[in-house]
């Protein structure tokens, strides 16, 4: 999503950073999510944003890249992130996303040490 554009959803105009912040904060509060932003090694591989939103025909689709904690099923973490992001977007914007795609870029093993 371009940084200098605005987003209009159901008559509400917001800056892309606001939407990305809502999504990132919702995901960060999920048990098992270590980080929303990828570690520097993964970040250097691609310059893609870690939160991506697409609006087509007035419908919102989100993608979020996370680092997950070791020891919790990845499907459990992914489903919890999807639910948290959907809930946050409903509460903050009154918008239901058509999809929330969760990309687990890495697993944090620091709890094993």
Secondary structure as GFF3:
##gff-version 3
##sequence-region A 1 113
A	DSSP	beta_strand	6	9	.	.	.	ID=ss1
A	DSSP	beta_strand	12	15	.	.	.	ID=ss2
A	DSSP	alpha_helix	16	28	.	.	.	ID=ss3
A	DSSP	beta_strand	33	35	.	.	.	ID=ss4
A	DSSP	alpha_helix	40	45	.	.	.	ID=ss5
A	DSSP	beta_strand	51	56	.	.	.	ID=ss6
A	DSSP	beta_strand	59	69	.	.	.	ID=ss7
A	DSSP	alpha_helix	74	93	.	.	.	ID=ss8
A	DSSP	beta_strand	99	108	.	.	.	ID=ss9
A	DSSP	three_ten_helix	110	112	.	.	.	ID=ss10
###
